[in-house]
């Protein structure tokens, strides 16, 4: 298949909603096709043609788009019709369907151009100086220039604060209690809410604790037992603590330290899926699983809609009161998603609804600069 045919196939599938992000980077003649400016422009051309059934929309040169750590994540491609601005498309490599947002309206200005036009209102920002298009989150964008960023809500912020967030002092900084969601909500979706086993009970009953084991234990206590004659039963009872030790063994969890007579363990992310699959097989329940190193909001949402559970695994930089920075990993059972932000600001972030593994159901931010690693595990029926 030649490149032009390949690009037409991609753009048609994107326009039709038939393609997912992993397939957007499919093999072409045994070589991966990277999202370069040339390919971004060609995808944009064919995408507009498929969406409008005409060839009036002329794609312009792609504009680089960066994330909130100044990593290149995609491109904005603007369109002209008869020489006038007529919309744009954002190609974001982080998005499940590659297309983050688009407009095909005649007279519609691109995001970068619109932000640049507003520069005249601010003495600190010059439309004649080089600037970067920054995607802060799916609904918020900024023009990065020198030591300031102009956001699409009109606010001016420092890129050193926005781009280089310091380490967090605790996981609580990434979490919002699900019981007090007083925000502007753009999206919210719950699935089969997982059971809750608090850390104090585990420590008291078993003299051990590992967040990965606790997350899987709570999912197991939520899964229906595979028998129509026992429809009220779950795979395990929440107080069947012997199963905790079994999960510990099957997931190859190992003790990292002992404190106050309690053994604390760690589970490698890659051992979670196989270990839980084996555990379910021992209980006559057949499940599947898959995982990814860049977990997507849309995947957790699809899992929730399907009534299946997931794991959100992450490692963050944490600073103690003396400023010493260490890495802290945590694994949580996930059963939903939400997209929300402070009221009246027009800003929102993506969150995963999880049982935090300690004592509460919370929303945890999916994206934050404190994360050094993220991993998703998704279970299937």
C-alpha angles and dihedrals in degrees: 000000000000120000095253092055089046092053092047089053092051095047094046091050092047092049090048094045092239098120135072128207096258090055090048085071094048124151117276111192089338094304126102114243110226122211098252125166091258093052092043090055094048092047089050091051095051092041092056092046091052093046097046101029089227139085097230096106111087114197116225129210111297119256115218116245123203135195124234091279093052093254114147107248105163148310143279113221116194125205132220126199114192088345095305128111108265109171139293145236127225115214107197119181089206094060120097092230097030090235106097096178140327145187125203098180120129110244093024114133124217120253095248092047093047092051091046091052090056091056091090089070092063127061092202094058124061124198088206094061124083113267139180129228107231126195104209093175135331092285102031129069135172143193108235116208132155108317097338139067124205109213125206089248089063096253124133117220137172114256090213088064097038098039102037107039113185120240116283121249093221142356088256089078089068096046136082119193110245089218094065106042099156097159143106101274121206097173137004130172131171127192130183101333110230124237119260125235112172123220094240091061093049092050092047097046100036108018088228140081138188122170094218092052091046091051092052092043090056091049091049089052088055100046115097116245110254097249131091090209090059100043092145093058128091125212089264135002115252091238096048092108095172087074089062089064090048092053089047090057098042093051092049091238112177134198115256099178144346122229127174090351092305119121113217119201142197129214124201110237092234092057095057099079098044092043094052092045089055091047092053091048089056086057095048092254118126117208137161131212143190134185143200135196094222103048114205130219091223091056093054088047092052090049091052092049089050092050092240126129134237142187125236110204124183146162121211139183110249125189122204124216090275093055096252110148123215134164120253124192127199137178122204136181110244128206107160151004141228139186114207145134144184113309117266096007101097088224123119140171135205118251136186118218108229144159099246093219093239110068114308147061108237144161112249123198111253094205127041133140090235089071113099094175137013130186133179128204118191124193123209131203 
